[in-house]
């Protein structure tokens, strides 16, 4: 029996859709002849807390810091749904001849399924399927190009390193800073320290402080319209380093100096010492990465990054977008033969939308 383990139910349904029919649908898996497609719901396992290693670590004692496990332990998440999914996969793994790892196409997706296989102590053959486009044609091509899961050991190791770094940083610094604060009279909630959230929060706070303490001051820009035989063009006066009336950013902040210069230059002739004319071409823009899309949508439509990701995920599940959680701005090579067809579809859809306007 070949067992597919997808990271999410939506991807499992996309895989099952291209497998043999008829199919038996169970609330925890889909059976298609000798294939079974099961799914997780993101991470089903989590890092064990320090007290799991030794009960003494339940006390936030500075003497026990830093806490670094010799052998790392993973435990099932306490959420009932996660527990049910994990038990289902454990049961199916006992029947599997081959496992097809169908995690998302990134390091975290690699780890989500790998850690399940490690927890269940599965030692059989594991293949990897990479699906970044959930339409049926793309999924079939991915099925024809399975690779050994061992080819992705580097992605696995990188994800594990990130996970353990987050854990060590959060556990040790949260306990340390909380205890230090308590020595100085603090009695509130634990001071949570995160590897990413804490420095990002600091950047936001510092920027807010800069904005709140900002004092605006006027500066002057001297512009001129220059008449030539072929028309008129605009210029902007640029100061020299020794110019009077400039601030530290080389802006003209002395109104008297600005007025003097404007009066001095008005009506005078100018000499063009150099000009350059050249033709330039630009390449077509590449696609959006998720961070760039989130930034643009936030500025243009005031939609939060989380909402943008949610929309992209839904479109991905409907086969309209490729995998959204990638920083890559290029389409996969397997889409090259379909580009003309996709472009034609896009034009037809746009015309339809314009007709409805």
N, C-alpha and C positions, 0 to 999 in steps of 0.2 A: 504494500500500500504506500502511495506517495502522499505525504502530508504537507500541505502549504500552510505556513503560519504568517498571516498578514498582521501588520501593525494596527490596523483599524478595520472595523466591519465594512466600511465603504470600499476599501481596496479588495477585501475578500470577495465582495459581490462582483467586482469588476473581473477578478480572476476566474471565478466560477462561471461567469457569463460566457467564457470562451472554451470551457471544458465540455466534455461529452454530455449528452442528454439521454434519458430523463435524469433529473436530479432530486435528491431528497434533502429538504431544508429542515434543519434542526435549529433551535434558538441559539445554539453555540457553535454549529458548524454546518457546512454544506457538503453533501456527498455526491460525487459524480463518478459513477463506475468505480475504478480503483483509486480514484483521487478523493481526498478530503481537504476541504479548505476551512481552516479554523482561524481565529483572530484574537488579538490582544486588544487593549484599549490604551495605547501608550505603555508606559512602564507599569508592569504588574508587580515589580519588586522594588524595594528601597533599602538604603543602607541601614544596618542595625545601629541603634543608639549605643553609646559607650557602656551603659549599665547592662546591656546584653552580654558584653564581653566579660564584665566583672561588676558585681553589684556595688562595689565600693565607688565606682564612677558615677553613681546616682547622685552623690554629693559633689557639689560644684566647688571642690577644693583646689586651690591654686597649686598645691603640691603635686597634684596628679596631671598637671599640664606640662608639656603638650601631650595630648592623647593621640597616639598613632598605632593603629592595629597591626599586629604581626601577620595575622591572617584575616582578610576582610570577609565579613559576613553580610549576606543579603537575605532579607526576609520578605515574605509576601505582604503586600499592602493590606491594611486592615479593612479597606472598603469591600463590602460584600460582593459587589460585582466583579472586582478584580480577583478575589479569591475564587469565585466560580469559574472564571475564564482560565485561571491558572490550573485548577484541578482538572478541567476539561482537556487542556493541552497535555498535562501529565499523563492522563489516561490514553490519549490518542498516540502519544509518543511510544508507548509500549507496543503498539501495533504497526508502527511505521517502519518501512524498509528504507525509505529515503525521505529526508525533510527538505523542503524548499523554503528558504529564508526569504520572506517577502516584507521585510522592514522597509521603511522609507529610505530614499536614496541619499542619505547623509550619515554622518558619524553616529548621531543619536539613534537614528533608525536601525543602524547596524547593531548597536548595543541592546536595544529593546528586545530583539529576538535572541541574540546571543546569550544574554544573561538568563533568559528562560531555559535555554538548552543547557547551560552550565548548571543552573539550579536543579534541573531535572536529571542531571548526569547523563544526558544523551550522548552516546559515543558512535552512533551510526553515521552514514553518509549525509552530508549537508551541502546542498547547492544554494546558490544565490540568484535571485531574480531581481532585476532593476527595472522598475516601472515608474517613469516620470510623466506618463501620459496615459490616462485611463480609458481612452477609446479602444474599442475591441481590436482594431488592426494593430495598434501599438502593443497591446497586451500579448497578442499572438506572437508578434516578433520577439518580444521579451522572453516568452516561453521557449522559443527556438534558440535562445542565446543564453541558456543557464551557464553559470560559472561556479567553480568550487568556492565554497564560502571561505576557505582559507586564503583566497586571493585578497580578502578584505580585512586581514588581520590588523593592518595598520590603522584602518578606520576604527576598528574595535578598541585597539590600545589607546588611541587618541581620546575616544569617548570615555573610557575608563579613567584615564588621567584627569580629564575635566571633572568627572563626577567625584573622584577622590579629593581633588584639589578643593572643590566647593565644600565638601564635607569637612576636611581638616581645617580649612579657613573658618568656616562657620562655627563648628563646634568649639574649637579652641579659643578663637578671639571673642566669640559671644560670651563664653564663660569667664574669660580673663577680664574683659572690660566691665562686665557686670559686677564681678567681685571687687575690682578696683574702685568702681563707683560706690559700692556699698561701704567700703572703708571710709569714703568721704561723705557718708551720710545719705547716699541714695537708697531709696526703698521702693522704687517703682518696678515696672515689668522688666524682664531681661532685655539688655541692650543688644538687639540682634545685629550681628555683623555679617554681611554677605560679600563674597568675592567680587561680584559685579554691582549689586544694588548699592552698596555703601559708597564706593568711589563715584558712581554716577550721581547718586543723591548729593554728594559733596559738590560736584561740578554744578548741579542745578542750583544749590543753595548759594554758592559763591557768585554765580551769574545773577541770581535774584538780588543779592546784596549790592553788586555792581550797578544794577539797574536802579535800585532804590536810592543809592547814594550818588547817582549821576547828576551832574549839574550842567545844564546846557549852556553853551556860549556861542554867540554869533560869529560867523566868519564870512569873508567876502570872496566871491569868485569874479574875476574880470574876464568878460567875454567880448569878442569883437566879430563883426561881420565884415569880411574882406571881399571887396569887389575885384573880379578879374574879368578878362574878355569873355570867358565862357559862362559867367554867372557869379554867384556869391557862395562863399562857404564860411562856416563858423569856426572860430578858433577860441582857445582858452589860454590865458596868460599863465605861464609857469615861472615861479620865482627861482632865483639863484640862491645858493646856500647863504650868501652874505646879505640877502635882502632883509631890510628892516621890517618889523611888524609881524613876524611869523611866530607861531607857537611851536611846540615840540613836534607836532605832526606836519609841519611845513605848510600850515594853513594861514592865510592872511587874516589876522584878527584885529588889526589896527585900522579903524574906519578912515582916519585921516590919511593914512598912507594909501589906502585903496582909492580914495577920491582923488588924491594927487596923481596917482598913476593913471586913473581913468581919464582925467582932464588932459594929461600929458600925451596920451596915446590917441585920443579922439581926433579923427580927421587926418591923421598922419598916414604917410605912405609906408608900405611894408615890403620887405624883400623876401622872396621864397628862396631859401638857401638849398633846400633839398626836397624832393618829393619822389615817391615811388609808386608805380602802378603795376599791378600784377594780377593775374587770374588765379583764383584758388578754387579747389574742389574739395568737398567734404564727403566722407563716406556716409552711407545710410546709418542711422542710429541703431545701436544694438537693442535687444529687448530689455525689459526692466528686471533688475534683481528685486527681491522682496524689500530690502531696506530702502532702495531708491524709490520704489513704488509707494511705500508707506510715507516717505517724506513728501513726495509730490502731492499725494492725495490729501495728506494732512494740511498742507499749505493751501491747496486749491479748494478743497471741499470741507475742511475742518472735520475730517473723519479720523478717529483715533487709529494708531498702528494696530491695536488688537482687533478692531472692527475690520480693518483692511485685510488682515490675515484671515479672519473668519470668512469674509466674502470670497477671498481667493481660494480657500480650502473648499468651499461649497462648489465653486466653479470647476475646481480640479476634480472633485468627485463626480461632476456631471460630464467630464471629458472635454471641457471647454478650454481649460488652462493646463499647462504642464506643471510639474511638481513645484509648488510655490516656495518651499522653505530652502531654496538653494540660492547662493550668492552669484551663481553663474548667470551671465547675461546673454549666453548664446544658446540657440536651440540645439538639441541633440542631433547627431548626424542621421539617425534613422528617420528624421522628419524631412530630410532634403527632397526625397521623391514626392512628398505631399505638399510642398510649399505652394506650387502653382494652384493646386486644388483648394488649399486653405485660403489663399489670397482671393480666389474667385468667390468662395463662400462668403468671405468677409465683405466683398463688394456688394454681393446680392443682399446680404443682411442690412448693410448700410443704406442701400437704395430703398429697401422695404421700410426701414425706420424713417427715412426722409419722406417717403410717401405718406406715412402716418402722421407727419408733423402738422 
